[in-house]
Amino acid sequence: MRRLALLVLGSCMTATAAVPVASPSLSAAVAEAVAVPPLAFRDRTLANGLRVVSVQDHSSPTVSVQVWYGVGGKDDPAGRSGFAHLFEHLMFKSTKHLANEQFDRLTEDVGGTNNASTHEDVTNYYAVVPSNHLERLLWAEAERMSNLDVNDANFQSERAVVQEEYRQHVLADPYGRFFESFAPRSYTTHPYRHGVIGDIAQLDAATLADVRAFHATYYRPDNALVIVAGDFDPSELDRWVDRYFGAIARPQTPIPRVDVREPARTRDTTFRETGPNVPLPAVALTWLGPSARSPDAAALHVAAALLAEGDSSRLYRSLVYRQEIAQYVGFSIDPTTDAGLVVAYAIGANGATPATLAAALDAEIAKLASRPIPAAELAKVKLQLVTQELEERETPIGKGMAIGEAVVYHGDPAFANRDLGELQAVSAADVQRVLRRYVIDAKRVTIEYTQEKQRKATPRSLRQAKATPHPAADGPPRAAGSKP
């Protein structure tokens, strides 16, 4: 996969360090809301249902073209986990007028970049090129939307790539099974439980007819959002979009949509997972959260940052620095269009057990939910979040991503001009309210992850066995991002 949506562990902490305390001057400096310049966008929809949102930015002679398709891991057919991910790869293969990998040549060979990612709700393709190559890139995106060559050779090669990614990210990584267990153990009904990366056996069982049917169902103009951000002329853009995308036919068949609702939990549940090469035990605590459109989403985002954003966050200071019972810790909010997920996790150190780690996570979350939150700490975290987003929006691709997320998760590109204001408006009371609602007072799933038991060898096998070193852990799982 060119980019895999996985939870990423925090940075490794190997030594105790002094933690700086925010000064009163810092508190005063960040207390005032940061002025966020709005993204001035144009929004139009073609007759075939294709939505086009554009943002001009002439600060550099580059332009980003992105296509977001309304299909993700939750839309995989029953018994065919990994189809959305599979097409993330197939879209870079041949079309009627493009050879295999020629899309890379149209971008990388002129000094640009391209990539793609699959998520639970959406699959997006994004590229940046010098602005004088915009027309060619728009043609290429329209070409692979309408004329993708879904043949057996392409299917076989990309299925093998997806399966190999599963082996690399899930089976080979010491904590791959741990992270991959979050979705199936946390959801009982919603198709989010199947994850995104895919299943080796189910992909093996898939046929070319299955794959072609999936493509015809979801890769169509009325299920796509085209975003153009950067250095372009609006009249030229409209003319090229109409020329290359306007002629693509809109199918008459409806687009199937997931209407399953995850039921509320009625009790706490514990699962015990094992792996063949687990150097240190781990634990995850999960709770059902709200959708990305919830008015509570911003407060949960700030709560997650207070707990696990950076080396001075509360979970790092407590579990890694002071108690020295964890190597890695995290607290994440998974923004989705349906039932969200809240996850706290830790990988142990110095003999800590999953139960010890869970108790420590509980204690820090309870402190944040019940004790006064220093104004300087809250202001610092909100400033960090706003700064990170503003830095991303300095580039055409970052502006496009902000628009895409606003449309997919909030149904409105204008949300990109409201989201940072909502973050800055979060109060300490808001943080504690959402923690009580979605975590403290909610039912949870606990996932304990340990080394699987080794089979006892017979005396004969012991005599024949050669001494081999224990495989070393290669660190925390890495999110698959930019292609090599």
N, C-alpha and C positions, 0 to 999 in steps of 0.2 A: 504494500500500500504506500502510496506517495505520502500520505500523512494519516496517522492513526489517532483517533480521538481516545486517548487513554489518560487516566489520572496520572499525574507526574509527582513523584516523590520530591520532598524538599531536599535541599543540599545537605551533603554529609558534614556532620560535626564531629571533629576528632579531638577537640580540646576545649576545656572550660575557658570561657572568656568573659571579661567584664561587659555588662550590658549597659549602654548609655541610657540615661534617664532624660526625657524631654524637659527642657528648661522653660520657665515662665515666658521668656522672650519668644521661644519657638511657639508656645501655645498661642500667644497673641498674634504672631505672624501668620499662623495658618488658620486662625479662627474665622477670618473673613472668607466668604465664598470666592473661589477663583472664577474669573470671567472666562467663559468658554465661547470662542467664536463659533457661530452656527455654520453648518454645512448647507450652502445654497444649492439645492438640487432641482432637477426637472424630472417629472414623472409622467410617462405616457404609456398607453397600452395599444398594441397593434390590433388589427381586425381578427387575427388568428389567436388572440389571447396572450401573446408574448408581452410581458411587462418590461419596460426599459427605464431605468433610473440613471441619471448622469449628474456628475459633479465636476465643474471646471476648476482647474488648479494649474496656473501657468508658471508656478515657481521653478519647475524644471521641465525640460523638453521630453517628458516621458508620459505614458498613459497606461492605466491598468484596465483590462477587460476581464470581467468575471461573469460566469454563468452559474447560477444557483438553481438546481433542480429540486423540486419538492418531493424527494424520495430519499429515504435513509434506511438504517438498519431495521426500524420498526415495520417497514413495508416489505421486508423479505417474505416470499411465499412460505407457507407452512412446509416444514421439512426441507427448506432450501436456504438456510442461514448463510449469509455472505454474498447474496446477489447484488445488493447495492454497492458493496465494496468491490465486487468483481467488475462492475461497470466503471468504477473510478479508474480502473486500469484499461479496460477495453476502449475507452474513449480516446486513448492515445495510440491506438492501432490504426489500421488502414481504413479509408473511406473510398467512395467512388472516385474521388479525384486527389486523394492524399495517400502516399505510401506509408507503411509502418514507420512510426517515430518521426514522420516529416513535420508534425506539429512542433516537435522540439527544435527542428532546424529553423522553422519560421520565427522562433522566439530566441533561442539561445545563440544562434549564429549571428544575430544582429545586436548582441549585447543585452538581451532581455532574459527573463526567467519565466518558468511556468510550474505549476504544481496543482494538486487537488487534495481534497480531504472528504472523508465520509463520516457522517455523524448519525445520531439516532433519527433525526428528522429531516436531514438535508444532505445533499452531495454538492460540493461547490468546486468549480474549476477557475483558476485565477492565473493571470499572466501580466507581466509588465514589459513593455517594449518602448523603444524610441517612438515619439508621437508620429513621425512620418511613416510608421508601419501600421498605423491603426486600421486602415481599410483592409489590409491583407489579413490582419488578425480577426477582424469581424467576419470576413468571408470564411476563414478557417473554422470559427466557432459555429457558424451557420451550416457549414459543410458537415461537421461531425454530429450536429444535431439531427440533420435530415438524411445523411447518406452513410452512416456508420456501417462498416462491413462486419456484420456479426456472423462470421464463418467459423467452421470447426477448428481451423488452425489457430486463429486468434483466441477462441474460447479455450482450447487446450493449453496454450502457452500462458495465458493470464490466470487461469484457474490454478496452474502449478505455482505461479508467483504468489497468489493469495494464500495458498496452502503452506508455502514455505515461510511466509510472514507469520502465520499462526505458529509454526514450529519455532521460529526465532523469538517472537515476542511473548508467547505463552508457554510453550513446552520447554525451551532451552533456558529461559530466564528464571533464576531461582524464585522470583516472586511473581512470575507471569500468571501462574494459576491463581494466586491470591487475588490479584487485581481483576482477573477475568471472572472471578466468582462473585463480584459485587452485584452485578445485574441479575443473574439467575437466582441468587439467594435473596435479593431484596424485593423483587417483583414476583407476584404469584400469578398474575393474569395478563397484564399489559405486555405487548410484544417487545417492549424495551428489555424484557428479561433475556432475549436471545442475543443481545450485544450487537456489535457491528462487524468485527473482524471476520466472522464466518466459522464454519464447522467443516473439518476435513472430510468426514464421511458424507455429510449432506452435499457438499460440493462434488464429491465423486459420483453421487447418485444423480446429479443434474444432467439433463440432456440439452442439446443445442436448441431444441424446440422450446424448452423451458426458458432458456436465456433470451431467445428472440421474442417470446411473449412478454417477458419482463421489460425489455427495451421498448417494445411498441406501446406498452401500457403507460410508462412514466417519462420517457424521453421525447417530449413533444412541446411545442411552443407555449401552449396554455398551462404548462406545468413548470415553466422556466422564468427566471428573473435575470435579465442582462443588466449589468452595472458597468458603466464606463466612467472612470475618474481620472482626471489629469489634464494634460495639455491637448485640447481639441477645439474645433470650431463647431458650435451647436448645429448650424445648418448643414454642414458636411456630415456630421454624425447622423442626423435624421435621414439624410439622403442615403447613406450607406446602410443604415439599419433597415430602412424600407426595401432597399434593393436586395439585400442578402437574406434577411429574415422574413420579410413580408410575404414572400411567395411560398413559404413552408406551410403545408396544409394542416389545418386543425382537425384531428380525428373526431368522429362523431360519437365514439364510445366515451362514457364518463370515466373519470379518474377515480379509482377506488381509494377510500380514505379510512384510516383506522378510527373506529368509534368505540373501542374498548376502554373502559374506565377501571383503573386499579382500585380495588376495594380498600377501605380503611383497615388497618391492622387491629386485631382484637387482643393480641397478646405478644409478649416478648418471645423471641426465638433465638436459639443458638445453633450454629452449624460449625462442625469441626472438619476443616479441610487439611489435606496433607500434600506434600510434594516430595519428589525424589532427591532434591538437593536444596534443603532449606537451612542455611547456616545459622539463622537466628529466627526465633518465633516472631509471629506478627499477629495483630488483631485489627479488625475493622468494626466500627459501629455504624449502622446505617438507619436512617429514618426517612420516611416519605416526606417530600417537600412539596412546595407549590410549583405551579408552572412558571415559566419565565415572565408571563404577563401579570403575575400577581403583584399587587401593590406592596407585598412584603419582600419581594425579591431583592430590592436595594439594601434593605436592612440586613438580610441574611448575607449578602455579599460583604458588607462591612463587618459583620460578626465573624465571617470566615477569615477575613484579613486580620482582625484583632487576634485571632487564635493561631494563625499559621502563615501569615505573610511576612517572610523574612526572618533573619536570625534573632531579632529582638521581640518576636511575637510570643504570646503567652505559652503555647505548647512547647516551643523550642526552649524558652528560658527554663521551664519547669522540668520537662522530661529529659531533655538532652543535656542542658548545662548543669542545673542544680542536682537533680536526682540521679542523672547519668544512667537511666534505665532504658533509653531509646537511642538508636542510631538515626532514625528518620521518623518524622511525624508529619501529619497533614490534616487539613480540614477543608473539604471542598463542597461547593454547591454546584450541582449539575443542572444547567439551564436547559429545559426542554419545553416543547409546546404542550405536553400533557403532564403526567405526574413526574415531578422532579425528584431528586435524590440528594440527601444530605449525608455526608460521609466523614467520619473521623477515623484516622488510622495511625498505627505506629508499628515500627519494626524494632525489636528489642535489642538490649545490650546488657552485658554484665549479669547474665543469668536471669533476666526478667522473664516472667511467664506471660502468656496472653491475659490471664486474669489480673496480674499486676499492672500491665499496660492499660487494660480497660478501666481499671479503677482510677488510674492517674488521669486518663483522658476525661473521665466523668467528673473528677474533682475540679479540673481547670475549667471545664465548660460550666459547671455549677457556680464557680466563683464569678465568672463573667456575667452569668445570668442573675446573680443575686447581690453582688457587692457594687458599690459606686465605681463607675468607670472614670478615671481621670480625664479631664477635658483635653489635656495636651496629648494623651495617648490616642484618643478618638480623633482629634484634629489631624494628628500626624498620619494616621492610617488613611483617612479620607483623602488627604493631600497626595499620598503615595498612589492611591487608586486613580485619582484624576490625572496625575502626572503621567502615569503609565499609558493611560488612554490617549492623552494629548500627544505624547511622543509617537504612538502608533499612527495617529492621524496626520502626522507631518508628511506622510508619503501618500501617493495616489492609491497604492494597494490598501493602506490602512483606512483611508477615507471610504474606499469601496467596501471593505469588510464591515465597517460601522453601519453603512447603509444596509448591507445584506442581512446582518444580524437583526437590525431594527425591523426589516420587512418580515423575515422568517419567524422571529420569536415574538414580535409585537404587532405585526400586521400593518405597520405604518413606518415609512422611511423617516418621517419627522421625529420619531422617537429618538433617533440619533442626536437630535438637538435638545432632548429632554433628559436623557439618561444620566448625564453627569450632574445635572442639577438635582435630580432625585438622590443621587449618592451623597451629595454635599448637604442635603437637607436631613439626612438620617441623624437622629438624636440617640443619646445613651438609652433613653427609655424605649426607643424603637428596637434597638439591639436586644435588650433584655426581654422585651415582649415577644419577639419572634423566636428567640431561643427557648423561652418557656413553652410557646405554642407548638413548635415543630420538633423540639428535642427533649427538653426536661419532662414535659407532660405527655409525650408521645410514646407509642410502642416502638421498640427497636429490634433490629436483627444484629446479632453478634456473630462475627466470623472469626474463628480461631484458626491460625495457620501454623502448622508445625511439620517437622521432618517425619516422613512416613516410616513405619517400622520396617527394619531390615529382616529379610528371611534368615532363619538360623541355618548355617551351613552344616552339612554332614561332615563327619570326621574325614571321609575320603576327599570331599571337595576342599576341606581345609588344607589337606596335604598338597593338593594340586594347585591351590590358588596362589597367585603371585601377589605380593604386597603392592598396592597401588595407592598413591596419595589421594586424599579426599579432594574432590573438585572444589575449586575456590569459587566463591560467589563473585559475580562480575558487577556488583553494585546494584543500585535501584533500577527498575525498568525505565527505559527511555521512551519517550513518545516519538513515534516515527514521524519525522517532519520532512524537511527538504530531501529530495532524492539525491543520491550520490552524484 
